Amino acid sequence: MRNFKTLFDTYNWSETLNSIYNKSNKDVELALLKDNLDLEDFKALLSPAAKPYLEQMAQKSHALTKKRFGNTIQMYAPMYLSNECQNICTYCGFSMTNKIPRRTLTDAEILKEVAFLKKKGYDHILLVTGEANRTVGVDYVKNAIQLIRSKFSNITIEIQPLNTEDYILLKENGLYAVLVYQETYHREEYKKHHPKGKKSNFDYRLDTPDRLGKAGVHKIGLGALFGLEDWRADSFFTALHLKYLQKTYWKTKYSISFPRLRPHSGGLEPKVEMTDKDLVQTICAFRLFDEDVELSMSTRESEIFRNHIVKLGITSISAESKTNPGGYSVEPQSLEQFEISDERSTEDVVKMLKNNGLEVVWKDWEHFEKV
């Protein structure tokens, strides 16, 4: 198969959604009995029919996570480098149409942010920018990675999708992983929320994980922004994408994130609400579907929710996150990309994790030698 789009185009959104909603209690029970689930089993675990089985799903999810990852959880920190963006996205505070002060960190400011995070103990960092090629393109990101690579064991980026040769260049300079969310796999709804800018090209974004795989990037992060469309169908297509990538680029590691639509400057109400129970169901369904995939939880979610979900399948978590450039030490009051919900300090989150019987891992391994 040439790329994921070839497989994706064989599916119909409405038919897929109907298939999920038509799953029965028997389908759920059969899925829960299996050790190796297929995509039809995954549909069953996402379906309304699975709601009465949530406790059973949670127990099995906990057991599988403990079996594969032990009583550990990885800590990471996002660091926003810029809020400049050339796209219009209806759900994002950085959208080009929002009249906000724009800021891109200098080398000195980047190092000041890094110093704050290192004092907190972080050794895995996620660099985030808006999508602005002219300001924060490949050269800027390459410079930032070179600037901080001696400080961190693993460097991940969440920026605009790039070409294969760009990912190869960044990998050679210390890049470990890339997060690229499709936002929604519903083509028409995607266009509605991305009317202008390079991000409006649905197919180019859909092909990004293929380009990452061809570039040999060590880890690829997938996900959908729950709230733009029906979360059940978006979860299914995320799983379909994951299985295709695992088969095609089998040397690569993968992670899944579960962002729900959060308030921002400009505001957008979710088209389809995803409740806390719905999110628990989705996380457990992914763990039962794939016991090896890393599952990540950000500070978008509330303290109470994160306190309970950390033992049900999550393997990495952020804390004390700032979603504005310079938010840790340079300019704490600048505009955020979205509002966070869990505002506890890193120390408080670590305490919570330990109280849950979890060992906090700051550094699991280094994929390059620090210089």
C-alpha positions as semicolon CSV with decimal commas, in nm:
position;residue;x (nm);y (nm);z (nm)
1;M;0,000;0,000;0,000
2;R;0,147;0,333;-0,110
3;N;0,026;0,544;0,185
4;F;-0,245;0,564;0,449
5;K;-0,468;0,776;0,226
6;T;-0,510;0,477;-0,007
7;L;-0,654;0,276;0,283
8;F;-0,845;0,570;0,431
9;D;-1,027;0,636;0,104
10;T;-1,179;0,287;0,115
11;Y;-1,377;0,385;0,426
12;N;-1,695;0,591;0,452
13;W;-1,744;0,806;0,762
14;S;-2,121;0,754;0,795
15;E;-2,100;0,381;0,737
16;T;-1,821;0,351;0,993
17;L;-2,017;0,548;1,251
18;N;-2,331;0,341;1,192
19;S;-2,127;0,024;1,230
20;I;-2,001;0,143;1,569
21;Y;-2,348;0,237;1,691
22;N;-2,490;-0,099;1,576
23;K;-2,253;-0,306;1,788
24;S;-2,432;-0,523;2,045
25;N;-2,371;-0,634;2,402
26;K;-2,260;-0,969;2,263
27;D;-2,000;-0,796;2,044
28;V;-1,862;-0,619;2,352
29;E;-1,852;-0,938;2,558
30;L;-1,668;-1,125;2,283
31;A;-1,414;-0,841;2,255
32;L;-1,351;-0,848;2,629
33;L;-1,275;-1,221;2,612
34;K;-1,009;-1,181;2,344
35;D;-0,638;-1,118;2,394
36;N;-0,579;-0,990;2,040
37;L;-0,845;-0,746;1,924
38;D;-0,917;-0,645;1,566
39;L;-1,076;-0,323;1,444
40;E;-1,428;-0,465;1,472
41;D;-1,362;-0,545;1,838
42;F;-1,234;-0,191;1,884
43;K;-1,560;-0,057;1,736
44;A;-1,751;-0,263;1,993
45;L;-1,551;-0,117;2,282
46;L;-1,619;0,236;2,154
47;S;-1,991;0,173;2,105
48;P;-2,281;0,278;2,331
49;A;-2,328;-0,094;2,397
50;A;-1,998;-0,093;2,590
51;K;-2,112;0,159;2,852
52;P;-2,240;-0,104;3,100
53;Y;-1,900;-0,278;3,075
54;L;-1,687;0,026;3,161
55;E;-1,574;-0,110;3,498
56;Q;-1,468;-0,437;3,336
57;M;-1,284;-0,246;3,063
58;A;-1,110;-0,029;3,322
59;Q;-0,991;-0,329;3,524
60;K;-0,854;-0,504;3,217
61;S;-0,692;-0,181;3,095
62;H;-0,520;-0,137;3,432
63;A;-0,394;-0,495;3,429
64;L;-0,258;-0,471;3,074
65;T;-0,084;-0,139;3,145
66;K;0,077;-0,276;3,460
67;K;0,187;-0,590;3,273
68;R;0,351;-0,393;2,992
69;F;0,474;-0,075;3,164
70;G;0,487;-0,171;3,531
71;N;0,397;0,085;3,798
72;T;0,568;0,368;3,612
73;I;0,459;0,685;3,440
74;Q;0,671;0,917;3,225
75;M;0,678;1,292;3,293
76;Y;0,717;1,544;3,011
77;A;0,679;1,919;2,968
78;P;0,557;2,122;2,670
79;M;0,753;2,437;2,587
80;Y;0,589;2,683;2,350
81;L;0,841;2,864;2,131
82;S;0,604;3,083;1,928
83;N;0,238;3,177;1,889
84;E;0,279;3,310;1,536
85;C;0,058;3,127;1,287
86;Q;-0,044;3,155;0,922
87;N;-0,350;2,931;0,953
88;I;-0,711;3,001;1,039
89;C;-0,834;2,736;1,283
90;T;-1,172;2,792;1,447
91;Y;-1,073;2,625;1,774
92;C;-0,725;2,768;1,840
93;G;-0,616;3,079;2,026
94;F;-0,319;3,116;1,789
95;S;-0,543;3,139;1,479
96;M;-0,425;3,407;1,234
97;T;-0,754;3,600;1,265
98;N;-0,719;3,648;1,641
99;K;-0,588;3,996;1,716
100;I;-0,329;3,903;1,977
101;P;0,031;4,003;2,046
102;R;0,259;3,757;1,867
103;R;0,582;3,637;2,020
104;T;0,867;3,408;1,913
105;L;1,131;3,324;2,169
106;T;1,493;3,421;2,120
107;D;1,781;3,187;2,202
108;A;1,828;3,354;2,539
109;E;1,458;3,322;2,620
110;I;1,455;2,955;2,517
111;L;1,744;2,884;2,752
112;K;1,566;3,070;3,033
113;E;1,258;2,850;2,986
114;V;1,480;2,540;2,974
115;A;1,649;2,639;3,301
116;F;1,309;2,654;3,472
117;L;1,205;2,311;3,343
118;K;1,537;2,149;3,430
119;K;1,505;2,271;3,790
120;K;1,171;2,092;3,799
121;G;1,340;1,770;3,690
122;Y;1,217;1,733;3,332
123;D;1,430;1,538;3,087
124;H;1,169;1,486;2,812
125;I;1,053;1,805;2,639
126;L;0,789;1,883;2,378
127;L;0,863;2,190;2,163
128;V;0,548;2,358;2,027
129;T;0,497;2,638;1,776
130;G;0,218;2,784;1,570
131;E;0,231;2,702;1,200
132;A;0,428;2,989;1,050
133;N;0,689;2,877;0,797
134;R;0,846;3,219;0,749
135;T;0,901;3,278;1,120
136;V;0,932;2,938;1,284
137;G;1,024;2,717;0,992
138;V;1,274;2,434;0,973
139;D;1,579;2,655;1,038
140;Y;1,429;2,801;1,355
141;V;1,328;2,458;1,489
142;K;1,665;2,308;1,398
143;N;1,840;2,588;1,587
144;A;1,617;2,537;1,892
145;I;1,689;2,163;1,898
146;Q;2,064;2,222;1,864
147;L;2,044;2,481;2,142
148;I;1,885;2,248;2,397
149;R;1,986;1,895;2,291
150;S;2,256;1,877;2,558
151;K;1,992;1,943;2,825
152;F;1,736;1,670;2,745
153;S;1,740;1,298;2,673
154;N;1,444;1,318;2,434
155;I;1,317;1,610;2,227
156;T;0,971;1,594;2,068
157;I;0,813;1,857;1,843
158;E;0,457;1,958;1,763
159;I;0,482;2,205;1,476
160;Q;0,356;2,243;1,119
161;P;0,380;1,927;0,904
162;L;0,704;1,913;0,706
163;N;0,846;1,729;0,407
164;T;1,039;1,405;0,451
165;E;1,379;1,566;0,393
166;D;1,305;1,825;0,664
167;Y;1,231;1,552;0,918
168;I;1,552;1,374;0,821
169;L;1,746;1,698;0,883
170;L;1,586;1,754;1,224
171;K;1,642;1,391;1,321
172;E;2,012;1,426;1,237
173;N;2,024;1,724;1,473
174;G;1,863;1,553;1,772
175;L;1,490;1,516;1,706
176;Y;1,339;1,208;1,873
177;A;0,961;1,222;1,819
178;V;0,690;1,417;1,636
179;L;0,328;1,470;1,738
180;V;0,090;1,539;1,451
181;Y;-0,283;1,535;1,515
182;Q;-0,527;1,506;1,229
183;E;-0,775;1,705;1,445
184;T;-1,065;1,523;1,274
185;Y;-1,071;1,251;1,008
186;H;-1,401;1,387;0,876
187;R;-1,290;1,552;0,552
188;E;-1,576;1,804;0,518
189;E;-1,576;1,900;0,885
190;Y;-1,198;1,939;0,872
191;K;-1,230;2,191;0,589
192;K;-1,489;2,387;0,785
193;H;-1,248;2,435;1,076
194;H;-0,939;2,503;0,860
195;P;-1,057;2,744;0,588
196;K;-0,721;2,911;0,518
197;G;-0,351;2,834;0,541
198;K;-0,139;2,529;0,468
199;K;-0,328;2,335;0,731
200;S;-0,641;2,352;0,513
201;N;-0,483;2,077;0,297
202;F;-0,642;1,767;0,453
203;D;-0,445;1,517;0,245
204;Y;-0,105;1,674;0,316
205;R;-0,172;1,653;0,688
206;L;-0,305;1,298;0,656
207;D;0,017;1,194;0,479
208;T;0,242;1,344;0,748
209;P;0,290;1,024;0,954
210;D;0,390;0,846;0,631
211;R;0,658;1,109;0,571
212;L;0,773;1,068;0,931
213;G;0,794;0,692;0,888
214;K;0,995;0,727;0,569
215;A;1,229;0,969;0,749
216;G;1,291;0,711;1,020
217;V;1,171;0,932;1,308
218;H;1,188;0,727;1,627
219;K;0,836;0,792;1,756
220;I;0,515;0,925;1,601
221;G;0,227;1,064;1,806
222;L;-0,129;1,049;1,674
223;G;-0,464;1,181;1,792
224;A;-0,784;1,366;1,715
225;L;-0,927;1,678;1,878
226;F;-1,242;1,543;2,040
227;G;-1,536;1,778;1,996
228;L;-1,498;1,872;1,630
229;E;-1,687;1,561;1,520
230;D;-1,818;1,236;1,667
231;W;-1,544;1,108;1,897
232;R;-1,625;0,744;1,828
233;A;-1,555;0,768;1,455
234;D;-1,246;0,985;1,507
235;S;-1,113;0,729;1,755
236;F;-1,172;0,449;1,508
237;F;-0,984;0,625;1,230
238;T;-0,700;0,705;1,471
239;A;-0,677;0,333;1,548
240;L;-0,693;0,247;1,177
241;H;-0,408;0,492;1,116
242;L;-0,208;0,344;1,403
243;K;-0,238;-0,014;1,277
244;Y;-0,141;0,086;0,924
245;L;0,168;0,269;1,050
246;Q;0,274;-0,014;1,280
247;K;0,258;-0,257;0,991
248;T;0,431;-0,026;0,743
249;Y;0,697;0,136;0,967
250;W;0,743;-0,141;1,218
251;K;1,068;-0,007;1,368
252;T;0,893;0,311;1,486
253;K;0,730;0,362;1,827
254;Y;0,384;0,519;1,857
255;S;0,180;0,718;2,106
256;I;-0,182;0,833;2,124
257;S;-0,307;1,153;2,287
258;F;-0,664;1,239;2,385
259;P;-0,719;1,617;2,367
260;R;-1,071;1,745;2,421
261;L;-1,177;2,086;2,290
262;R;-1,088;2,350;2,548
263;P;-1,181;2,721;2,573
264;H;-0,957;2,980;2,409
265;S;-0,965;3,342;2,292
266;G;-1,240;3,332;2,026
267;G;-1,416;3,024;2,160
268;L;-1,577;2,723;1,992
269;E;-1,834;2,497;2,148
270;P;-1,793;2,122;2,084
271;K;-2,015;1,989;1,806
272;V;-2,030;1,653;1,983
273;E;-1,977;1,646;2,359
274;M;-1,737;1,391;2,502
275;T;-1,810;1,330;2,871
276;D;-1,555;1,213;3,127
277;K;-1,700;0,862;3,107
278;D;-1,672;0,873;2,728
279;L;-1,304;0,966;2,756
280;V;-1,239;0,686;3,006
281;Q;-1,410;0,444;2,767
282;T;-1,192;0,563;2,479
283;I;-0,865;0,536;2,674
284;C;-0,951;0,188;2,798
285;A;-1,058;0,081;2,447
286;F;-0,720;0,187;2,307
287;R;-0,532;0,002;2,581
288;L;-0,730;-0,318;2,522
289;F;-0,676;-0,276;2,148
290;D;-0,299;-0,230;2,180
291;E;-0,118;-0,304;2,506
292;D;0,214;-0,166;2,374
293;V;0,113;0,179;2,249
294;E;0,198;0,477;2,471
295;L;-0,105;0,673;2,592
296;S;-0,055;1,036;2,694
297;M;-0,261;1,278;2,905
298;S;-0,212;1,656;2,912
299;T;-0,317;1,927;3,156
300;R;-0,626;1,999;2,945
301;E;-0,808;1,767;3,184
302;S;-0,911;1,842;3,544
303;E;-0,725;1,744;3,859
304;I;-0,993;1,494;3,960
305;F;-1,005;1,328;3,619
306;R;-0,625;1,299;3,594
307;N;-0,603;1,162;3,947
308;H;-0,826;0,870;3,847
309;I;-0,714;0,804;3,490
310;V;-0,342;0,758;3,564
311;K;-0,396;0,397;3,670
312;L;-0,626;0,300;3,383
313;G;-0,392;0,304;3,084
314;I;-0,201;0,632;3,071
315;T;0,178;0,600;3,041
316;S;0,291;0,963;3,015
317;I;0,163;1,285;3,168
318;S;0,251;1,654;3,171
319;A;0,231;1,893;3,464
320;E;0,243;2,268;3,534
321;S;0,208;2,325;3,159
322;K;0,206;2,669;3,001
323;T;0,057;2,701;2,652
324;N;0,200;3,044;2,573
325;P;0,553;3,124;2,452
326;G;0,768;3,218;2,748
327;G;0,496;3,114;2,991
328;Y;0,729;2,953;3,246
329;S;0,972;3,237;3,307
330;V;0,977;3,499;3,031
331;E;0,624;3,634;2,995
332;P;0,372;3,444;3,206
333;Q;0,079;3,669;3,113
334;S;0,088;3,634;2,732
335;L;-0,203;3,468;2,550
336;E;-0,240;3,092;2,581
337;Q;-0,323;2,858;2,293
338;F;-0,598;2,708;2,508
339;E;-0,691;2,707;2,876
340;I;-0,542;2,434;3,091
341;S;-0,752;2,274;3,363
342;D;-0,504;2,105;3,596
343;E;-0,291;2,394;3,725
344;R;-0,107;2,206;3,999
345;S;0,267;2,236;4,035
346;T;0,497;1,961;3,910
347;E;0,570;1,871;4,270
348;D;0,200;1,829;4,352
349;V;0,140;1,609;4,048
350;V;0,441;1,394;4,138
351;K;0,301;1,355;4,489
352;M;-0,036;1,251;4,346
353;L;0,128;0,991;4,122
354;K;0,328;0,846;4,411
355;N;0,012;0,833;4,624
356;N;-0,138;0,623;4,344
357;G;0,148;0,377;4,377
358;L;0,323;0,494;4,061
359;E;0,694;0,548;4,012
360;V;0,770;0,871;3,828
361;V;1,016;0,830;3,541
362;W;1,195;1,147;3,432
363;K;1,437;0,973;3,200
364;D;1,402;0,623;3,057
365;W;1,679;0,630;2,798
366;E;1,877;0,863;2,574
367;H;1,847;0,827;2,200
368;F;2,156;1,042;2,141
369;E;2,464;1,128;2,339
370;K;2,452;1,463;2,515
371;V;2,728;1,698;2,410
